[in-house]
Amino acid sequence: MNAVGLASTLKNSESSSLTICEETCVLDEDLSSASTAVCELSSLRTTYSQDTFEITEYGYLSGTLFGSANTQVENVFDDDNLNTNEDWDADCYFGMYFPEGYEGFVNEVKLFLGSTYSKDYFVDYLTFQGSDDGNTYDDIFTLDASIHEGWNYFDFAEGEEVSYRFYRFFGSNSGSCLVNEAHIFGVEVINDSSSSYSCTPHLTINDAVTLLNDVSYVDTVTPTLTSISPRYGTVYGGTTVTFSGDNFSDNVADISVYIDDIECVVSTASLTEITCVTGDKPGLSTDPSLKIYVEGKGLVATADHTFYYVYLWSDESTWGGEFVPQEGDSVHIPTGMNVLFDMDSTPVLNIIIVEGALIFAPDADPDHERTFDCYYFLVSHGTFQVGTEDDPYTSKMTITMYGEKADPSLPTFGNKVLAVHYGTLDIHGVVRTPTWTELELTADVGATQITLREAVDWQVGEEIVIAPTSFESREAE
């Protein structure tokens, strides 16, 4: 924007701003001058952009709450699963809605059911619904006999997310709204499914508003990231990282890359690939972040791809410069520390407490096997990762938990346990199709051949487990 003094006014006046698509366009003081104001557009969250580019990370939605006459809707969405919605009415409901023109793009719903009431109150009676107008609702799912006491999760696969302005749980029978807690997980977006979107900028100077020429967001000029290789690099820097995607630039000078706010110096660039060399990262940090900027096109849609600065398990300096963990040791990985397990095995360790991240990366050899042995594993507000859905673990990994019945127990979790407390457990191996199947014919004791209902991709040397068909406890393992 060319106007003498505009940058200074936007910087110094609290009653002056520029908003585009209801988001503040942040002034770039380095690029602005006495006669020119340059600002950085915010990302645009529409139904289309979120579905196509995963513009924003998913989180718990917090729209305006509503409910039927006797519903204590605040008890359901107060993040306290000890409070119950004591509504015994039939045809009861509770939910949330978003401002006009917006909707919730949802990929997960979870519901906490207490131990006080039988699940018979809910099965076939409590339905999650969505509506665009608040009057006519579509059924999304109904609770079935698989529900249980505690948290119940209902996930929508990629490409199958739902988008509505109004969401509610509707209970058709007396007692079907006796829920302790509910969370709707997703992103609040502008209700628009077009591949382009235009907004009229509002320039406010001392509370006086001027409408400027429209600004358009267009998917065809949006750079996108599809993969990172490698996904890890040491905190000492010097790792060459390759970013693959579309719509970048073949001019190195047009591109800047920052990982955890540390510059990754770009060495080569094309429309589909960027390579850069990481800088060093001393100390601990917050959650990993990635920012790739292409001049003239803006920020790259990273689709939640992440590069991790890591400390190596095999490096003595990771453990204070003395020695790697020995048999019987307890290991603590604090918040902000990512440790990459790069050894073939461990001695039997005592307890592993992960508040940062413990990552197991696969070997290039699919037959390579790592082993990890300990008595207790506690992931508390941290991440335990043996492959992800997008980047599965492609070699072999065996984790062995040790312990006896009389051994000391972790409060709540017990002993000989891999416990997760408000953390993330990611274990993804090579995709197998199908993951399980059924016998076509009875398998007799001593049989050397079985007949299945469908083809499988089993490999030579793998172990096959056949479960009993009876509910008799003496026949079950």
C-alpha positions in Angstrom: 0.0 0.0 0.0 1.5 3.3 -1.1 0.7 6.2 1.2 3.1 8.6 3.0 3.0 7.9 6.7 0.7 4.9 6.5 3.2 2.4 8.0 4.0 4.7 10.9 0.3 5.2 11.6 -0.4 1.5 11.6 2.5 0.9 13.8 1.8 3.6 16.4 -1.9 4.1 16.5 -4.1 1.6 18.4 -7.1 2.9 16.6 -5.6 2.1 13.1 -5.4 -1.3 11.5 -5.8 -3.3 8.2 -8.0 -6.3 8.3 -8.5 -8.8 5.4 -11.1 -11.6 5.7 -11.6 -10.4 9.3 -8.0 -11.1 10.2 -5.4 -8.4 10.9 -2.8 -8.0 8.2 0.4 -7.7 10.3 2.7 -4.9 9.4 6.2 -5.9 8.2 8.3 -3.1 9.6 11.5 -4.3 7.8 9.9 -4.1 4.3 7.8 -1.0 5.0 9.0 2.6 4.4 7.9 6.2 4.9 5.8 6.0 1.7 4.9 2.3 1.6 3.2 -0.1 4.1 3.8 -3.8 3.6 1.9 -6.4 5.7 1.7 -10.2 5.8 -1.6 -11.8 5.1 -3.0 -14.4 7.5 -3.8 -17.9 6.3 -7.3 -18.3 5.0 -9.4 -21.0 6.7 -12.3 -22.0 4.5 -14.0 -25.4 4.1 -12.0 -25.9 0.9 -8.6 -24.7 2.1 -8.7 -26.8 5.2 -9.8 -29.9 3.3 -7.2 -29.4 0.6 -4.2 -27.9 2.4 -4.8 -28.6 6.1 -4.2 -24.9 6.7 -4.6 -25.0 10.5 -3.9 -27.7 13.1 -7.0 -29.3 14.6 -8.0 -28.4 18.1 -11.0 -28.4 20.4 -13.8 -26.3 19.0 -15.5 -23.7 21.3 -18.6 -22.4 19.6 -21.7 -20.9 21.3 -23.3 -23.6 23.5 -27.0 -24.4 23.4 -29.2 -27.1 24.8 -32.8 -28.2 25.6 -34.8 -26.9 28.5 -33.3 -29.0 31.4 -29.8 -29.6 29.9 -26.8 -28.3 31.9 -24.9 -27.8 28.7 -22.1 -26.0 30.6 -21.4 -29.3 32.4 -20.8 -31.1 29.2 -18.2 -28.8 27.7 -16.4 -27.6 30.9 -13.4 -29.9 30.5 -14.4 -31.6 33.8 -15.6 -35.2 33.4 -16.7 -35.4 37.0 -19.8 -33.2 36.3 -22.8 -34.9 34.7 -25.6 -33.4 32.6 -28.5 -34.4 34.8 -31.2 -34.2 32.1 -33.6 -37.1 32.3 -35.9 -35.8 29.5 -36.5 -37.6 26.3 -35.8 -35.7 23.1 -33.1 -33.8 25.0 -30.1 -32.2 23.2 -26.9 -30.3 23.8 -24.3 -28.8 21.4 -22.6 -25.7 19.9 -22.9 -23.5 16.9 -20.6 -21.0 15.1 -21.2 -17.4 13.8 -23.1 -16.9 10.6 -20.9 -17.7 7.6 -18.7 -20.1 9.6 -18.8 -23.8 10.3 -16.9 -26.4 12.2 -14.7 -28.7 10.1 -14.6 -31.8 12.3 -12.4 -34.9 12.3 -13.0 -36.3 15.8 -15.7 -36.3 18.5 -15.1 -37.8 21.9 -17.6 -38.5 24.7 -17.0 -39.3 28.4 -19.6 -41.6 30.0 -19.5 -42.0 33.8 -19.9 -45.2 35.8 -23.2 -44.1 37.4 -25.5 -45.0 34.6 -25.8 -48.1 32.4 -24.8 -47.8 28.8 -28.3 -49.0 27.9 -29.4 -45.4 28.4 -27.3 -44.4 25.4 -27.1 -47.3 22.9 -29.3 -46.6 19.9 -30.7 -43.5 21.6 -27.9 -40.9 21.6 -27.1 -39.5 18.2 -24.5 -36.9 17.0 -26.1 -34.6 14.5 -25.1 -31.6 12.2 -27.1 -28.8 10.7 -26.5 -25.8 8.5 -29.6 -23.9 9.6 -30.2 -25.1 13.2 -33.6 -26.5 12.3 -33.1 -29.6 10.1 -30.4 -32.0 11.3 -28.5 -34.8 9.6 -27.6 -37.9 11.7 -23.8 -38.4 11.7 -23.5 -41.4 14.0 -25.5 -43.1 16.8 -23.9 -44.7 19.8 -23.9 -48.5 19.6 -23.0 -51.4 21.9 -19.3 -50.8 21.6 -19.4 -47.8 23.9 -17.9 -48.0 27.4 -17.3 -46.2 30.6 -14.7 -43.4 30.1 -13.7 -41.7 26.9 -15.3 -42.9 23.7 -13.7 -41.7 20.4 -15.4 -41.3 17.1 -13.0 -40.4 14.2 -13.6 -39.3 10.7 -10.9 -40.4 8.2 -9.1 -38.0 6.0 -11.4 -37.0 3.2 -14.5 -38.0 5.3 -14.5 -35.1 7.8 -17.9 -33.3 8.4 -18.7 -29.6 8.1 -21.8 -28.0 9.7 -22.6 -24.7 11.4 -24.6 -26.5 14.2 -23.6 -29.6 16.0 -25.6 -31.4 18.7 -26.1 -34.7 20.6 -29.7 -35.6 20.5 -31.1 -38.1 23.0 -34.4 -39.7 22.0 -35.0 -41.6 25.2 -35.2 -40.7 28.9 -31.6 -40.8 30.4 -29.8 -40.7 27.0 -28.4 -37.2 27.7 -26.7 -38.2 31.0 -23.2 -37.5 29.7 -20.3 -36.2 31.7 -18.2 -34.5 29.0 -18.0 -34.0 25.2 -15.3 -32.6 23.0 -15.6 -31.7 19.3 -12.2 -31.7 17.6 -11.6 -29.7 14.4 -11.2 -26.2 12.9 -13.6 -23.3 12.7 -13.6 -22.2 9.0 -15.4 -19.9 6.6 -18.3 -21.8 5.0 -17.0 -21.8 1.4 -16.0 -24.7 -0.8 -14.7 -22.7 -3.7 -11.0 -23.0 -4.9 -10.6 -19.2 -4.7 -12.0 -16.6 -2.2 -12.0 -12.8 -2.2 -12.2 -10.3 0.6 -12.6 -6.6 0.8 -9.8 -5.1 3.0 -10.9 -2.7 5.7 -8.3 0.0 6.4 -9.1 1.8 9.7 -7.3 5.1 10.4 -8.2 6.6 13.7 -11.5 4.7 13.7 -12.4 5.9 10.2 -12.9 2.9 7.8 -11.9 2.9 4.1 -12.7 -0.1 1.8 -9.8 -1.1 -0.5 -9.6 -3.2 -3.6 -10.4 -6.9 -3.1 -7.7 -9.4 -2.2 -8.1 -12.9 -3.7 -6.8 -16.2 -2.3 -6.3 -18.8 -5.1 -5.4 -22.4 -4.8 -3.4 -22.6 -8.0 -0.7 -20.2 -6.7 -0.6 -21.8 -3.2 2.7 -23.7 -2.7 2.2 -27.1 -1.0 4.6 -29.5 0.9 4.1 -33.2 0.4 7.2 -34.7 2.1 10.4 -34.1 4.1 13.6 -36.2 4.0 15.1 -36.8 6.4 12.5 -36.0 9.1 15.2 -35.7 11.8 18.5 -33.9 12.2 20.9 -33.4 15.1 20.8 -30.3 17.2 24.3 -29.5 16.1 23.0 -28.6 12.6 24.6 -29.4 9.3 21.8 -31.7 8.1 20.8 -31.4 4.5 17.0 -31.5 4.3 14.9 -32.0 1.1 11.4 -30.6 1.0 9.2 -32.0 -1.9 6.0 -30.4 -3.1 4.5 -28.2 -5.7 4.5 -24.6 -6.8 7.7 -23.5 -5.2 10.2 -21.4 -7.1 13.4 -22.2 -9.0 15.1 -19.1 -7.6 17.0 -19.7 -4.4 16.7 -16.1 -3.5 12.9 -16.3 -3.4 12.8 -18.9 -0.7 13.4 -18.8 3.1 13.1 -21.8 5.4 12.9 -21.6 9.2 12.7 -24.7 11.4 11.9 -24.0 15.1 12.6 -20.3 14.2 16.2 -21.2 13.1 17.1 -20.5 9.5 17.8 -23.5 7.3 20.0 -22.0 4.6 18.6 -22.8 1.1 21.1 -24.4 -1.3 19.0 -25.5 -4.2 15.4 -24.8 -5.4 13.0 -25.9 -8.1 9.3 -25.8 -8.6 9.0 -29.2 -6.8 12.0 -29.4 -4.5 13.9 -27.3 -2.0 17.1 -28.3 -0.2 18.6 -26.5 2.8 21.2 -27.0 5.5 20.1 -26.8 9.1 21.6 -24.4 11.7 22.5 -25.5 15.2 19.9 -25.4 17.9 21.3 -25.1 21.5 19.2 -26.0 24.5 15.6 -27.1 24.7 12.6 -25.7 22.8 8.8 -25.7 22.5 6.9 -27.8 20.0 8.5 -28.2 16.6 7.6 -25.6 13.9 8.2 -25.2 10.2 7.9 -22.1 8.1 8.7 -22.0 4.4 8.1 -18.7 2.5 8.1 -18.3 -1.3 8.4 -14.7 -2.5 5.3 -13.7 -4.4 3.3 -16.7 -3.3 3.5 -16.6 0.5 3.8 -19.3 3.0 3.9 -23.0 2.0 1.0 -25.1 3.1 3.0 -27.6 5.2 0.0 -30.0 5.9 1.4 -30.7 9.4 4.7 -32.2 8.1 7.3 -31.8 10.8 11.1 -31.8 11.0 12.6 -32.7 14.4 15.8 -31.4 15.9 17.0 -34.4 17.9 19.5 -35.6 20.4 21.0 -39.0 19.6 20.5 -41.7 22.2 24.0 -43.1 21.3 25.7 -39.7 21.9 27.1 -39.4 25.4 26.6 -35.6 25.4 22.9 -36.2 25.3 23.3 -37.7 28.8 25.5 -35.0 30.2 28.8 -36.2 28.6 29.2 -39.3 30.7 27.7 -42.5 29.3 24.5 -43.7 27.6 21.9 -45.3 29.9 23.0 -48.5 31.6 21.1 -51.5 33.0 18.7 -50.5 35.7 18.9 -46.8 34.9 15.9 -44.5 34.9 15.6 -42.1 32.0 13.9 -38.7 31.9 13.4 -36.9 28.6 12.2 -33.4 29.5 9.8 -31.1 27.7 11.4 -29.5 24.6 13.9 -32.4 24.2 13.6 -34.8 21.2 15.7 -38.0 21.5 16.2 -40.3 18.5 16.9 -43.9 19.4 19.7 -44.8 17.0 21.0 -48.0 18.6 20.2 -51.7 18.0 19.3 -52.5 21.6 19.3 -51.4 25.2 20.0 -53.1 28.5 17.0 -53.6 30.7 16.2 -50.2 31.9 14.0 -49.2 34.9 11.6 -46.4 33.9 11.4 -44.2 30.9 9.6 -40.9 31.5 8.9 -39.0 28.2 7.8 -35.4 28.5 9.5 -34.4 25.3 9.7 -36.9 22.5 11.3 -40.3 22.0 11.5 -41.3 18.3 12.4 -44.6 16.8 13.5 -44.3 13.1 13.4 -47.3 10.8 16.6 -48.7 9.2 17.0 -48.8 5.5 17.1 -52.6 5.7 13.5 -53.9 6.3 14.9 -57.0 8.1 17.0 -54.9 10.6 15.6 -55.3 14.1 15.9 -53.0 17.1 15.0 -54.0 20.7 14.1 -51.8 23.6 13.8 -53.3 27.2 12.4 -51.7 30.3 10.1 -52.1 33.3 8.0 -49.0 32.9 7.2 -46.5 30.2 5.4 -43.3 31.0 4.6 -40.8 28.2 3.4 -37.7 30.1 2.4 -34.7 27.9 5.1 -36.0 25.5 5.4 -38.1 22.3 6.4 -41.7 21.8 6.8 -42.4 18.1 7.6 -45.6 16.3 6.6 -44.5 12.8 3.6 -42.3 11.9 0.6 -42.8 9.6 2.4 -40.9 6.8 5.9 -42.3 7.5 5.5 -45.8 8.9 8.2 -47.8 10.6 9.5 -50.1 7.8 11.9 -52.3 9.6 11.5 -54.5 12.8 11.1 -53.3 16.3 10.6 -55.2 19.5 9.7 -53.5 22.8 9.8 -55.8 25.9 8.2 -54.8 29.2 9.6 -56.6 32.3 8.0 -57.0 35.7 6.3 -59.3 38.3 2.9 -59.1 39.8 4.4 -57.9 43.2 6.6 -55.2 41.6 5.8 -51.5 42.6 3.0 -50.0 40.5 2.8 -46.6 38.9 -0.2 -44.8 40.4 -3.3 -45.4 38.2 -1.3 -47.4 35.5 0.2 -50.4 37.4 3.4 -52.2 36.5 5.0 -53.7 33.4 3.2 -50.9 31.5 3.5 -48.5 28.6 1.4 -45.7 30.0 0.2 -42.5 28.3 -0.9 -39.5 30.3 -2.1 -36.6 28.1 0.5 -37.6 25.5 0.8 -39.0 22.0 1.5 -42.6 21.2 2.3 -43.2 17.5 3.1 -46.7 16.4 2.6 -47.3 12.7 4.2 -50.2 10.8 3.9 -51.2 7.1 0.3 -51.3 6.0 -1.0 -54.9 5.9 -4.1 -55.8 4.0 -6.2 -57.2 5.6 -5.1 -56.6 9.2 -7.1 -59.7 10.3 -9.4 -62.2 8.6 -11.6 -65.2 9.4 -11.3 -68.9 8.8 -13.4 -70.3 6.0 -13.1 -73.8 7.4 -12.5 -75.1 10.9 -8.9 -75.5 11.8 -8.4 -78.8 13.7 -5.7 -79.5 16.3 -2.5 -80.4 14.5 -3.6 -79.0 11.1 -0.8 -77.9 8.8 -3.0 -76.0 6.4 -5.9 -73.5 6.9 -8.4 -72.0 4.6 -9.3 -68.3 4.8 -12.2 -66.3 3.6 -10.0 -63.9 1.6 -6.5 -63.4 0.2 -3.8 -62.1 2.6 -0.3 -60.7 2.2 1.4 -62.8 4.8 5.1 -63.3 4.4 7.3 -66.4 4.9 8.5 -66.6 8.5 5.7 -64.6 10.1 3.7 -65.9 13.1 0.0 -66.7 12.7 -2.3 -66.5 15.7 -5.7 -68.2 15.5 -8.2 -67.2 18.2 -10.7 -69.6 19.7 -14.4 -69.2 18.7 -15.8 -70.1 22.1 -16.4 -67.7 25.0 -15.3 -70.4 27.5 -12.5 -69.0 29.5 -10.6 -72.3 29.7 -10.3 -72.3 25.9 -9.1 -68.7 25.5 -5.6 -67.4 25.8 
